[in-house]
Amino acid sequence: MFIDKLQKENSYAVGFIQSTIWDNYVFGGERNFFVLICEKNDDPVGYTLVTPGRTAGDFVKIQQIAVRQDARRLHYGSMLIGVIRKYCQLRQRMGARLRCRQDLESNNFWRALGFRQYGTWKKGAINHVGFRASDDINLWEIKLNESIMTFDFMWGEQ
Ligand SMILES: CC(C)(COP(=O)(O)OP(=O)(O)OC[C@H]1O[C@@H](n2cnc3c(N)ncnc32)[C@H](O)[C@@H]1OP(=O)(O)O)[C@@H](O)C(=O)NCCC(=O)NCCS
């Protein structure tokens, strides 16, 4: 209920994921998708939906993240990313990737957290699952796993 409300309020930024995906793939356990919720005084104030990939070395994908308007700039968003970091270390994931429309303020959030823009999905281009970009979309990534980063250090970034 909380997630659904926040998702709708922020649909301009996070898109819309229909209830069957939430019911079956997230809460029903048919896929390994997971959602993290942060709370203040037992009240939920933000969430992130993550698809963790299949194997060690993959990047997890942040499909959605939103913090309630009245709780922004209090580092709840950063804390959610902090938990994703722990997940990456626990499950041997390389880090996190996401897409963010280039006109959104949240690009400043990703930059501030140390994400790097590794590409742009140009308006009108069709991606690998047949979706057409409605606007220029920034592709962001961050490495969050020191043990895999050591490997990069030894062999050079690809
Ligand atoms: C993006 C979002 C989740 C960030 O959550 P948050 O809890 O407000 O973020 P934090 O407080 O952890 O911000 C960490 C840092 O990021 C930067 N930052 C965050 N929001 C920013 C903004 N709107 N403008 C500029 N910098 C920003 C700041 O440097 C901030 O640190 P500071 O407040 O100490 O200066 C939140 O703004 C949100 O829900 N936006 C609407 C939905 C959305 O855009 N989702 C992402 C789609 S790609």
The ligand as a MOL file (V3000), in Angstrom:
LIG
                    3D

  0  0  0     0  0            999 V3000
M  V30 BEGIN CTAB
M  V30 COUNTS 48 50 0 0 0
M  V30 BEGIN ATOM
M  V30 1 C 16.2240 10.6370 -5.5550 0
M  V30 2 C 15.7190 10.4970 -4.1190 0
M  V30 3 C 15.3620 9.0260 -3.8540 0
M  V30 4 C 16.8600 10.9200 -3.1720 0
M  V30 5 O 16.4850 10.6070 -1.8340 0
M  V30 6 P 16.9370 11.5230 -0.5770 0
M  V30 7 O 16.6910 10.7370 0.6530 0
M  V30 8 O 16.3170 12.8640 -0.6770 0
M  V30 9 O 18.5160 11.6710 -0.8710 0
M  V30 10 P 19.6720 11.9500 0.1990 0
M  V30 11 O 19.1720 12.8180 1.2990 0
M  V30 12 O 20.2790 10.6450 0.6020 0
M  V30 13 O 20.7190 12.7750 -0.7060 0
M  V30 14 C 22.1120 12.5160 -0.6800 0
M  V30 15 C 22.8240 13.6110 -1.4510 0
M  V30 16 O 22.4220 13.5980 -2.8280 0
M  V30 17 C 22.3310 14.9440 -3.3150 0
M  V30 18 N 20.9370 15.2380 -3.6740 0
M  V30 19 C 19.8350 14.5220 -3.3490 0
M  V30 20 N 18.7210 15.0850 -3.8890 0
M  V30 21 C 19.1540 16.1840 -4.5510 0
M  V30 22 C 18.4770 17.1950 -5.2890 0
M  V30 23 N 17.1500 17.1680 -5.4710 0
M  V30 24 N 19.2100 18.1820 -5.8500 0
M  V30 25 C 20.5560 18.2330 -5.6750 0
M  V30 26 N 21.2510 17.3010 -4.9760 0
M  V30 27 C 20.5590 16.2890 -4.4250 0
M  V30 28 C 22.8170 15.8450 -2.1910 0
M  V30 29 O 24.2120 16.0210 -2.3260 0
M  V30 30 C 22.4940 15.0140 -0.9670 0
M  V30 31 O 23.2990 15.3160 0.1520 0
M  V30 32 P 22.9930 16.6400 1.0390 0
M  V30 33 O 21.4970 16.7240 1.2460 0
M  V30 34 O 23.7530 16.3870 2.3210 0
M  V30 35 O 23.5150 17.7920 0.2380 0
M  V30 36 C 14.5010 11.4190 -3.8540 0
M  V30 37 O 14.8320 12.7470 -4.2260 0
M  V30 38 C 13.2280 11.0140 -4.5980 0
M  V30 39 O 12.4450 10.1930 -4.1260 0
M  V30 40 N 13.0030 11.6000 -5.8100 0
M  V30 41 C 11.8030 11.2970 -6.5960 0
M  V30 42 C 11.8830 9.9180 -7.2520 0
M  V30 43 C 13.1090 9.8040 -8.1560 0
M  V30 44 O 13.5200 10.7340 -8.8410 0
M  V30 45 N 13.6990 8.5790 -8.1870 0
M  V30 46 C 14.8810 8.2900 -8.9870 0
M  V30 47 C 14.5370 8.0840 -10.4000 0
M  V30 48 S 16.0410 7.8540 -11.3940 0
M  V30 END ATOM
M  V30 BEGIN BOND
M  V30 1 1 1 2
M  V30 2 1 2 3
M  V30 3 1 2 4
M  V30 4 1 2 36
M  V30 5 1 4 5
M  V30 6 1 5 6
M  V30 7 2 6 7
M  V30 8 1 6 8
M  V30 9 1 6 9
M  V30 10 1 9 10
M  V30 11 2 10 11
M  V30 12 1 10 12
M  V30 13 1 10 13
M  V30 14 1 13 14
M  V30 15 1 14 15
M  V30 16 1 15 16
M  V30 17 1 15 30
M  V30 18 1 16 17
M  V30 19 1 17 18
M  V30 20 1 17 28
M  V30 21 1 18 19
M  V30 22 1 18 27
M  V30 23 2 19 20
M  V30 24 1 20 21
M  V30 25 1 21 22
M  V30 26 2 21 27
M  V30 27 1 22 23
M  V30 28 2 22 24
M  V30 29 1 24 25
M  V30 30 2 25 26
M  V30 31 1 26 27
M  V30 32 1 28 29
M  V30 33 1 28 30
M  V30 34 1 30 31
M  V30 35 1 31 32
M  V30 36 2 32 33
M  V30 37 1 32 34
M  V30 38 1 32 35
M  V30 39 1 36 37
M  V30 40 1 36 38
M  V30 41 2 38 39
M  V30 42 1 38 40
M  V30 43 1 40 41
M  V30 44 1 41 42
M  V30 45 1 42 43
M  V30 46 2 43 44
M  V30 47 1 43 45
M  V30 48 1 45 46
M  V30 49 1 46 47
M  V30 50 1 47 48
M  V30 END BOND
M  V30 END CTAB
M  END
